Amino acid sequence: MDDATRLATDLAGVKLRNPVLLAAGTAGYVDEMAGAMDLAGVGAVVTKSITAKPREGNNTWRIIESRTGMLNAIGLANMGIDAFVRDQAPRIAGAPTTVIGSIAGFSIDDYTAVAAAMNGIDAMPAVELNVSCPNVHGGTEFGVDGAALRDLVGAVRAVLTRKRLFVKLSPIVVGAPGATIADIARAAIEGRGVPCGPGSRPGADGLCLANTIPAMAVDVHSRTPRLANVTGGLSGPAVHPAAVKLVHEVYRKVAKGANVPIIGIGGVMRWEDAAEFILVGASAVEMGTALFVDPRLPGKVARGLGAWVQRQGASSIGELVGAVKL
Ligand SMILES: Cc1cc2nc3c(=O)[nH]c(=O)nc-3n(C[C@H](O)[C@H](O)[C@H](O)COP(=O)(O)O)c2cc1C
């Protein structure tokens, strides 16, 4: 048996050649990384998050290195959905790997406008909903408020009739009283309304855990924040154990019973990090910060996973999903 068979992955009906994906916002729109790495060696590229209108994003510095990872405050800089559909979508069909869309917004109308447009991109089998942006109505994020998230997912589901829907949760859920990550995950899966398309659910078909952790760094010489935006999101090795715990909790309390796949995201730099995610219940992983260190790392992680599956005596990586011995 070869790696192709061992690593083939099915995310709610989306078939990928392996479970190593490039994370939203770290790999361009479609295939910009092709010059730096072999895109055919990864399971999918997730586009940077697309908003209804074009956005310049925040002032620089908006990406800085920290001792244990990176802080970014890009501010969702992107060309907006109209330009994305016109200029980028035609390249998706010819990309050397699967391309998954990512949607961000500040209101339900924003999200549904982008979702409706992405629904028309034939070569894109799934989209991620990035719910870690401020919700202008409540002044909070959809990702920390179960009721708001249900409404959002339901509204997006209604227009996203031809795609699988993965909801990317925030790692911080302290916004709503008593809300745990499992409550938020449940809200995402339940959504509102009726399932759209054969085999799909009323809410999310999959969950992505997680986005960056709010963070800040200060230059002690100038006594100024190192990011122009003052605060940003921490990613990389520092967040990995926290993300593993989130996947573990959501898998056991919600996703396993509902048969909803999880994509583990946060600090995957080596195959062992990806294997940890798989063992606590992720069906795939995404890598972001690692690409800034060495764009060849995702290929190495995929090869390492293939060898690990074989050493574990499993015939496919799916057999090891959630197989941690507690
Ligand atoms: C420079 C940069 C830009 C990002 N942009 C987005 C984005 O547009 N949408 C999104 O959902 N996540 C975005 N993220 C978060 C990543 O997709 C990922 O969730 C996070 O970085 C944790 O994974 P990592 O530790 O492998 O980087 C961004 C991260 C970085 C470092």
The ligand as a MOL file (V3000), in Angstrom:
LIG
                    3D

  0  0  0     0  0            999 V3000
M  V30 BEGIN CTAB
M  V30 COUNTS 31 33 0 0 0
M  V30 BEGIN ATOM
M  V30 1 C -0.3980 36.1770 8.1400 0
M  V30 2 C -1.6380 35.4410 8.5280 0
M  V30 3 C -2.8360 35.7310 7.8900 0
M  V30 4 C -4.0080 35.0480 8.2460 0
M  V30 5 N -5.1730 35.3260 7.5800 0
M  V30 6 C -6.2840 34.5890 7.8540 0
M  V30 7 C -7.4730 34.7630 7.0980 0
M  V30 8 O -7.5520 35.5710 6.1650 0
M  V30 9 N -8.5530 34.0000 7.4360 0
M  V30 10 C -8.5240 33.0580 8.4360 0
M  V30 11 O -9.5240 32.3740 8.6690 0
M  V30 12 N -7.3860 32.8590 9.1470 0
M  V30 13 C -6.2860 33.5900 8.8760 0
M  V30 14 N -5.1260 33.3560 9.5770 0
M  V30 15 C -5.1010 32.2980 10.6150 0
M  V30 16 C -4.5680 30.9830 10.0510 0
M  V30 17 O -5.3770 30.4980 9.0000 0
M  V30 18 C -4.4650 29.9210 11.1710 0
M  V30 19 O -5.7630 29.6980 11.7100 0
M  V30 20 C -3.5480 30.3450 12.2990 0
M  V30 21 O -2.4290 31.0440 11.8100 0
M  V30 22 C -3.0770 29.1600 13.1430 0
M  V30 23 O -2.3590 28.2350 12.3590 0
M  V30 24 P -0.7300 28.2270 12.3050 0
M  V30 25 O -0.2490 28.2010 13.7240 0
M  V30 26 O -0.3780 27.0040 11.5250 0
M  V30 27 O -0.3270 29.4860 11.6270 0
M  V30 28 C -3.9530 34.0460 9.2550 0
M  V30 29 C -2.7330 33.7600 9.8820 0
M  V30 30 C -1.5830 34.4250 9.5410 0
M  V30 31 C -0.2990 34.0770 10.2420 0
M  V30 END ATOM
M  V30 BEGIN BOND
M  V30 1 1 1 2
M  V30 2 1 2 3
M  V30 3 2 2 30
M  V30 4 2 3 4
M  V30 5 1 4 5
M  V30 6 1 4 28
M  V30 7 2 5 6
M  V30 8 1 6 7
M  V30 9 1 6 13
M  V30 10 2 7 8
M  V30 11 1 7 9
M  V30 12 1 9 10
M  V30 13 2 10 11
M  V30 14 1 10 12
M  V30 15 2 12 13
M  V30 16 1 13 14
M  V30 17 1 14 15
M  V30 18 1 14 28
M  V30 19 1 15 16
M  V30 20 1 16 17
M  V30 21 1 16 18
M  V30 22 1 18 19
M  V30 23 1 18 20
M  V30 24 1 20 21
M  V30 25 1 20 22
M  V30 26 1 22 23
M  V30 27 1 23 24
M  V30 28 2 24 25
M  V30 29 1 24 26
M  V30 30 1 24 27
M  V30 31 2 28 29
M  V30 32 1 29 30
M  V30 33 1 30 31
M  V30 END BOND
M  V30 END CTAB
M  END
